[in-house]
Amino acid sequence: MLTTSRLSFRHFTPTDLDLLYCEIYSHPQVAGALSPTGTMSLQQTDFLLHRRLQHWQQHGFGAWALIHKPDQQLVGHCGLHYLETDGGNPSEVELTYTLHPAYWRQGLATEAAQAVLHWGFATLKLDQIVAVTGPENIASQRVMQKLGMKYEKTMSYNGTKVLYYTIPATEFDKKPTR
Ligand SMILES: CC(C)(COP(=O)(O)OP(=O)(O)OC[C@H]1O[C@@H](n2cnc3c(N)ncnc32)[C@H](O)[C@@H]1OP(=O)(O)O)[C@@H](O)C(=O)NCCC(=O)NCCS
């Protein structure tokens, strides 16, 4: 399990669905970033959650549930999964993160993502990690930039225009964030 000074990481379980949907993914600003339609239903959240659980089973890595240590609340997700693009390289591993809006702008996404990049490079021995986000998602771009990821191109991701950032293992500071 990963840990940072303010966050602990655990595996998701199907019982996380209601909280994940009601508190986090149904929030308009979160849904706007996660879904091309700008909304997330309970069924879509359930599909996402099960896809995450399956990814762990199939590949031995995936997205973690984030627990905020001070109040022990589930506050979002952060992890790694294979980037699913039409015609893209299926071996690319993508960094993913989302936080409960009440916990934004406290440096938590950057803290979680730093620990996940360290895990990806030091434990999973990945050569490179990529991330994609919409051109209007400044918060997500800032997280990527603060991690040392570099903008490479603009591409289509599931029919949506996204900015594509990368970081090779050789450019990541391998000290874990604590
Ligand atoms: C993207 C997201 C995870 C960032 O979480 P966060 O914990 O607020 O991020 P951090 O506090 O680590 O902030 C990282 C940087 O982004 C900046 N930032 C955060 N929110 C911002 C906003 N709305 N507009 C501009 N900059 C923003 C912070 O100021 C910080 O930069 P700085 O240190 O130079 O000031 C969060 O906004 C979120 O969950 N958004 C909805 C879902 C989403 O977009 N997921 C990613 C899909 S690609």
The ligand as a Tripos MOL2 file, in Angstrom:
@<TRIPOS>MOLECULE
LIG
   48    50     1     0     0
SMALL
NO_CHARGES

@<TRIPOS>ATOM
      1 C1         -7.5780   18.0880  -11.1980 C.3       1 LIG1
      2 C2         -7.7230   17.9140   -9.6910 C.3       1 LIG1
      3 C3         -7.5130   16.4510   -9.3390 C.3       1 LIG1
      4 C4         -6.6750   18.7970   -8.9900 C.3       1 LIG1
      5 O1         -6.7690   18.5320   -7.6050 O.3       1 LIG1
      6 P1         -6.1460   19.4720   -6.4820 P.3       1 LIG1
      7 O2         -5.8940   18.6290   -5.2810 O.co2     1 LIG1
      8 O3         -6.9820   20.6800   -6.3220 O.co2     1 LIG1
      9 O4         -4.7540   19.8790   -7.1330 O.3       1 LIG1
     10 P2         -3.5320   20.5030   -6.3280 P.3       1 LIG1
     11 O5         -4.0540   21.1630   -5.0890 O.co2     1 LIG1
     12 O6         -2.4920   19.4520   -6.1820 O.co2     1 LIG1
     13 O7         -3.0760   21.6610   -7.2980 O.3       1 LIG1
     14 C5         -2.1230   21.5140   -8.3010 C.3       1 LIG1
     15 C6         -1.9590   22.8480   -8.9980 C.3       1 LIG1
     16 O8         -3.1450   23.1570   -9.7330 O.3       1 LIG1
     17 C7         -3.6020   24.4450   -9.3740 C.3       1 LIG1
     18 N1         -5.0500   24.4240   -9.4410 N.ar      1 LIG1
     19 C8         -5.8950   23.6240   -8.7480 C.ar      1 LIG1
     20 N2         -7.1610   23.8890   -9.1170 N.ar      1 LIG1
     21 C9         -7.1010   24.8680  -10.0510 C.ar      1 LIG1
     22 C10        -8.0660   25.5420  -10.8220 C.ar      1 LIG1
     23 N3         -9.3720   25.2540  -10.7080 N.pl3     1 LIG1
     24 N4         -7.6470   26.4750  -11.7120 N.ar      1 LIG1
     25 C11        -6.3290   26.7490  -11.8570 C.ar      1 LIG1
     26 N5         -5.3520   26.1310  -11.1610 N.ar      1 LIG1
     27 C12        -5.7430   25.2100  -10.2760 C.ar      1 LIG1
     28 C13        -3.1240   24.6230   -7.9520 C.3       1 LIG1
     29 O9         -3.0970   26.0000   -7.6120 O.3       1 LIG1
     30 C14        -1.7440   24.0030   -8.0460 C.3       1 LIG1
     31 O10        -0.8180   24.8420   -8.6900 O.3       1 LIG1
     32 P3          0.1750   25.8150   -7.8780 P.3       1 LIG1
     33 O11         0.8690   24.9620   -6.8740 O.co2     1 LIG1
     34 O12         1.0270   26.3630   -8.9370 O.co2     1 LIG1
     35 O13        -0.6910   26.8310   -7.2090 O.co2     1 LIG1
     36 C15        -9.1350   18.3530   -9.2100 C.3       1 LIG1
     37 O14        -9.3480   19.6650   -9.6310 O.3       1 LIG1
     38 C16       -10.2430   17.4710   -9.7250 C.2       1 LIG1
     39 O15       -10.5420   16.4180   -9.1600 O.2       1 LIG1
     40 N6        -10.8990   17.9070  -10.8230 N.am      1 LIG1
     41 C17       -12.0210   17.1970  -11.4060 C.3       1 LIG1
     42 C18       -11.6330   15.8570  -12.0020 C.3       1 LIG1
     43 C19       -10.4610   15.9760  -12.9650 C.2       1 LIG1
     44 O16       -10.2790   16.9680  -13.6450 O.2       1 LIG1
     45 N7         -9.6670   14.9070  -13.0180 N.am      1 LIG1
     46 C20        -8.5390   14.8380  -13.9210 C.3       1 LIG1
     47 C21        -9.0310   14.3910  -15.2530 C.3       1 LIG1
     48 S1         -7.7250   14.4600  -16.4510 S.3       1 LIG1
@<TRIPOS>BOND
     1     1     2 1
     2     2     3 1
     3     2     4 1
     4     2    36 1
     5     4     5 1
     6     5     6 1
     7     6     7 2
     8     6     8 1
     9     6     9 1
    10     9    10 1
    11    10    11 2
    12    10    12 1
    13    10    13 1
    14    13    14 1
    15    14    15 1
    16    15    16 1
    17    15    30 1
    18    16    17 1
    19    17    18 1
    20    17    28 1
    21    18    19 ar
    22    18    27 ar
    23    19    20 ar
    24    20    21 ar
    25    21    22 ar
    26    21    27 ar
    27    22    23 1
    28    22    24 ar
    29    24    25 ar
    30    25    26 ar
    31    26    27 ar
    32    28    29 1
    33    28    30 1
    34    30    31 1
    35    31    32 1
    36    32    33 2
    37    32    34 1
    38    32    35 1
    39    36    37 1
    40    36    38 1
    41    38    39 2
    42    38    40 1
    43    40    41 1
    44    41    42 1
    45    42    43 1
    46    43    44 2
    47    43    45 1
    48    45    46 1
    49    46    47 1
    50    47    48 1
@<TRIPOS>SUBSTRUCTURE
     1 LIG1         1 GROUP 0 **** ****
